[in-house]
Amino acid sequence: MQDAGMERQALSHIESLVAEEHKLFDKGALSDADSSRLATIQVELDRYWDLLRQRRAARETGHDPKDAQLRPPGIVENYKG
């Protein structure tokens, strides 16, 4: 049960970040502060989506999803896909 709660928290955080991202996009022209915040949001979204992928992959392969960790931005942002 606690495991599902962790994923719900991550998804809730993602939803909050996406809502903020949309508000910034809706502004049109962004100030430097808004542009900086948008970049921060996008990195945070990448980190949390990565965390969810790690947890789901662990579960599917018989490992403990609790071992998944929020990775640093430098790692997540340098993935090659």
Backbone as ProteinMPNN parsed JSONL, in Angstrom:
{"seq_chain_A": "MQDAGMERQALSHIESLVAEEHKLFDKGALSDADSSRLATIQVELDRYWDLLRQRRAARETGHDPKDAQLRPPGIVENYKG", "coords_chain_A": {"N_chain_A": [[0.834, -1.197, 0.0], [1.905, 1.243, 0.804], [3.716, 1.579, -1.222], [2.14, 2.209, -3.471], [1.245, 4.664, -2.619], [3.558, 6.206, -2.747], [3.931, 6.402, -5.491], [1.611, 7.753, -6.175], [2.107, 10.188, -4.94], [4.325, 11.077, -6.439], [3.133, 11.282, -8.977], [1.223, 13.239, -8.407], [2.884, 15.397, -7.863], [4.042, 15.705, -10.385], [1.752, 16.414, -11.855], [1.192, 18.89, -10.7], [3.476, 20.345, -11.437], [3.188, 20.278, -14.222], [0.842, 21.768, -14.52], [1.751, 24.274, -13.654], [3.685, 24.696, -15.59], [2.071, 24.912, -17.89], [0.679, 27.264, -17.287], [2.757, 29.1, -17.47], [3.453, 28.799, -20.191], [1.107, 29.755, -21.306], [1.317, 32.461, -20.878], [2.696, 33.53, -22.952], [5.023, 35.671, -24.072], [7.868, 35.445, -22.081], [9.312, 36.546, -19.009], [12.736, 36.909, -17.874], [12.921, 35.636, -15.415], [10.644, 33.997, -15.484], [11.321, 32.357, -17.654], [13.535, 31.074, -16.613], [12.33, 29.713, -14.476], [10.636, 28.028, -15.935], [12.511, 26.393, -17.24], [13.584, 25.114, -14.991], [11.33, 23.723, -14.079], [10.938, 21.952, -16.223], [13.208, 20.325, -16.073], [12.781, 19.191, -13.556], [10.419, 17.791, -14.067], [11.4, 15.871, -15.887], [13.069, 14.46, -14.138], [11.217, 13.362, -12.298], [9.551, 11.819, -13.974], [11.451, 9.991, -14.797], [11.978, 8.75, -12.343], [9.504, 7.453, -11.893], [9.549, 5.688, -14.089], [11.765, 4.114, -13.386], [10.774, 2.89, -11.051], [8.598, 1.423, -12.036], [9.87, -0.278, -13.846], [11.475, -1.717, -12.077], [9.516, -3.061, -10.58], [8.334, -4.641, -12.589], [10.393, -6.361, -13.18], [10.75, -7.856, -10.956], [12.086, -6.653, -8.861], [12.562, -4.463, -6.007], [10.568, -1.651, -5.988], [11.029, 0.446, -4.273], [13.692, 0.857, -4.239], [14.279, 2.566, -6.244], [15.531, 5.746, -7.178], [15.484, 9.306, -7.028], [17.102, 10.799, -9.515], [20.034, 12.86, -10.067], [19.861, 16.06, -11.791], [21.877, 16.339, -13.785], [22.382, 13.741, -14.647], [19.889, 12.755, -15.579], [19.25, 14.634, -17.553], [21.117, 14.157, -19.47], [20.592, 11.845, -20.831], [20.573, 9.692, -23.622], [18.42, 9.111, -26.209]], "CA_chain_A": [[0.0, 0.0, 0.0], [2.788, 2.391, 0.878], [4.326, 1.689, -2.536], [1.194, 2.938, -4.32], [1.234, 6.034, -2.121], [4.74, 6.889, -3.27], [3.677, 6.719, -6.896], [0.581, 8.801, -6.208], [2.787, 11.447, -4.597], [5.131, 11.476, -7.59], [2.2, 11.718, -10.021], [0.633, 14.502, -7.968], [3.919, 16.417, -8.06], [4.128, 15.894, -11.828], [0.564, 17.168, -12.273], [1.368, 20.263, -10.228], [4.491, 20.96, -12.289], [2.606, 20.454, -15.56], [-0.094, 22.895, -14.431], [2.554, 25.495, -13.605], [4.303, 24.822, -16.914], [1.035, 25.407, -18.799], [0.439, 28.674, -16.965], [3.859, 29.878, -18.034], [3.3, 28.787, -21.649], [-0.049, 30.588, -21.653], [1.688, 33.871, -20.789], [3.289, 33.994, -24.212], [6.388, 36.156, -23.84], [8.26, 35.206, -20.692], [10.417, 37.309, -18.423], [13.896, 36.062, -17.591], [12.585, 34.813, -14.244], [9.708, 32.967, -15.939], [12.08, 31.423, -18.492], [14.348, 30.277, -15.698], [11.412, 28.806, -13.765], [10.192, 27.02, -16.895], [13.619, 25.443, -17.404], [13.652, 24.337, -13.751], [10.168, 22.821, -14.092], [11.143, 20.907, -17.218], [14.193, 19.387, -15.522], [12.109, 18.476, -12.459], [9.514, 16.826, -14.707], [12.23, 14.773, -16.396], [13.538, 13.667, -12.991], [10.119, 12.596, -11.711], [9.154, 10.783, -14.928], [12.499, 8.979, -14.699], [11.739, 8.01, -11.103], [8.377, 6.539, -12.123], [10.009, 4.615, -14.998], [12.617, 3.218, -12.588], [9.929, 2.119, -10.14], [7.806, 0.477, -12.822], [10.8, -1.285, -14.363], [11.85, -2.577, -10.949], [8.369, -3.912, -10.275], [8.145, -5.604, -13.687], [11.499, -7.319, -13.21], [10.815, -8.548, -9.677], [12.897, -5.932, -7.886], [11.805, -3.592, -5.11], [10.459, -0.285, -6.513], [11.525, 1.404, -3.283], [15.113, 1.092, -4.495], [14.396, 3.635, -7.243], [15.957, 7.007, -6.573], [15.404, 10.519, -7.827], [18.47, 11.009, -9.995], [20.426, 14.266, -10.232], [19.56, 16.612, -13.113], [22.953, 16.08, -14.74], [22.253, 12.389, -15.183], [18.631, 12.64, -16.317], [19.253, 15.527, -18.702], [22.114, 13.719, -20.459], [20.2, 10.585, -21.449], [20.496, 9.641, -25.09], [17.284, 8.249, -26.501]], "C_chain_A": [[0.872, 1.25, 0.0], [3.431, 2.65, -0.487], [3.429, 2.493, -3.479], [1.129, 4.408, -3.899], [2.407, 6.847, -2.648], [4.528, 7.287, -4.73], [2.619, 7.801, -7.028], [1.201, 10.157, -5.895], [3.595, 11.96, -5.778], [4.224, 11.988, -8.708], [1.539, 13.05, -9.667], [1.621, 15.653, -8.175], [4.065, 16.733, -9.551], [2.95, 16.735, -12.314], [0.669, 18.639, -11.878], [2.377, 21.012, -11.109], [3.949, 21.223, -13.692], [1.639, 21.633, -15.56], [0.668, 24.218, -14.416], [3.218, 25.765, -14.958], [3.297, 25.404, -17.915], [0.717, 26.875, -18.545], [1.523, 29.565, -17.559], [3.76, 29.935, -19.558], [2.17, 29.712, -22.09], [0.266, 32.081, -21.593], [2.185, 34.416, -22.127], [4.731, 34.373, -23.975], [6.716, 36.029, -22.357], [9.381, 36.138, -20.262], [11.591, 36.353, -18.217], [13.607, 35.122, -16.426], [11.635, 33.683, -14.639], [10.421, 31.917, -16.79], [12.935, 30.499, -17.641], [13.481, 29.262, -14.948], [10.942, 27.695, -14.689], [11.274, 25.961, -17.109], [13.743, 24.539, -16.182], [12.521, 23.308, -13.703], [10.419, 21.66, -15.048], [12.165, 19.878, -16.751], [13.55, 18.548, -14.418], [11.133, 17.431, -13.013], [10.293, 15.625, -15.238], [12.678, 13.862, -15.264], [12.422, 12.796, -12.41], [9.581, 11.537, -12.667], [10.174, 9.653, -14.898], [12.3, 8.118, -13.453], [10.594, 7.012, -11.284], [8.774, 5.394, -13.048], [10.884, 3.623, -14.248], [11.766, 2.306, -11.71], [9.142, 1.054, -10.897], [8.681, -0.63, -13.39], [11.218, -2.242, -13.257], [10.725, -3.555, -10.626], [8.209, -5.015, -11.324], [9.234, -6.667, -13.725], [11.712, -8.009, -11.862], [11.697, -7.889, -8.636], [12.004, -5.011, -7.054], [11.758, -2.167, -5.667], [10.977, 0.777, -5.545], [13.007, 1.705, -3.467], [15.332, 2.19, -5.537], [14.716, 4.944, -6.531], [15.77, 8.151, -7.555], [16.831, 10.869, -8.231], [18.764, 12.499, -10.158], [20.113, 14.758, -11.65], [20.625, 16.295, -14.16], [22.889, 14.702, -15.367], [21.019, 12.303, -16.082], [18.661, 13.474, -17.596], [20.251, 15.105, -19.78], [21.796, 12.358, -21.057], [20.182, 10.724, -22.955], [19.375, 8.665, -25.434], [17.102, 7.873, -27.897]], "O_chain_A": [[0.597, 2.205, -0.727], [3.661, 3.8, -0.863], [3.913, 3.362, -4.204], [0.974, 5.291, -4.742], [2.266, 8.03, -2.958], [4.905, 8.383, -5.144], [2.719, 8.669, -7.894], [0.856, 11.16, -6.519], [3.554, 13.151, -6.086], [4.516, 13.016, -9.319], [1.322, 13.889, -10.541], [1.24, 16.741, -8.606], [4.196, 17.896, -9.931], [3.133, 17.665, -13.099], [0.278, 19.522, -12.64], [2.155, 22.165, -11.479], [4.222, 22.269, -14.281], [1.622, 22.415, -16.51], [0.276, 25.172, -15.088], [3.302, 26.908, -15.409], [3.641, 26.29, -18.697], [0.511, 27.64, -19.487], [1.242, 30.643, -18.082], [3.958, 30.993, -20.154], [2.267, 30.373, -23.124], [-0.446, 32.884, -22.195], [2.102, 35.615, -22.392], [5.572, 33.514, -23.709], [5.944, 36.449, -21.496], [10.273, 36.473, -21.042], [11.45, 35.14, -18.368], [13.999, 33.956, -16.447], [11.793, 32.548, -14.189], [10.152, 30.723, -16.66], [13.045, 29.303, -17.911], [13.855, 28.098, -14.806], [10.857, 26.54, -14.274], [10.977, 24.767, -17.154], [13.98, 23.338, -16.316], [12.739, 22.156, -13.327], [10.14, 20.509, -14.712], [12.003, 18.685, -17.007], [13.753, 17.335, -14.356], [11.038, 16.322, -12.488], [9.875, 14.483, -15.049], [12.671, 12.639, -15.405], [12.649, 11.635, -12.071], [9.191, 10.458, -12.222], [9.802, 8.481, -14.968], [12.44, 6.896, -13.51], [10.706, 5.857, -10.874], [8.379, 4.25, -12.819], [10.76, 2.415, -14.451], [12.005, 1.101, -11.635], [9.037, -0.086, -10.444], [8.277, -1.793, -13.414], [11.306, -3.45, -13.481], [10.969, -4.744, -10.424], [7.979, -6.176, -10.986], [9.015, -7.759, -14.25], [12.73, -8.668, -11.651], [12.024, -8.51, -7.624], [10.832, -4.813, -7.373], [12.804, -1.534, -5.806], [11.323, 1.883, -5.96], [13.523, 2.682, -2.923], [16.448, 2.686, -5.692], [14.234, 5.207, -5.429], [15.889, 7.972, -8.767], [17.663, 11.197, -7.385], [17.852, 13.3, -10.362], [20.101, 13.971, -12.595], [20.291, 16.011, -15.31], [23.306, 14.523, -16.511], [21.103, 11.83, -17.215], [18.138, 13.041, -18.623], [20.227, 15.642, -20.888], [22.645, 11.77, -21.727], [19.812, 11.77, -23.488], [19.391, 7.516, -24.991], [16.164, 7.145, -28.223]]}, "name": "protein", "num_of_chains": 1, "seq": "MQDAGMERQALSHIESLVAEEHKLFDKGALSDADSSRLATIQVELDRYWDLLRQRRAARETGHDPKDAQLRPPGIVENYKG"}
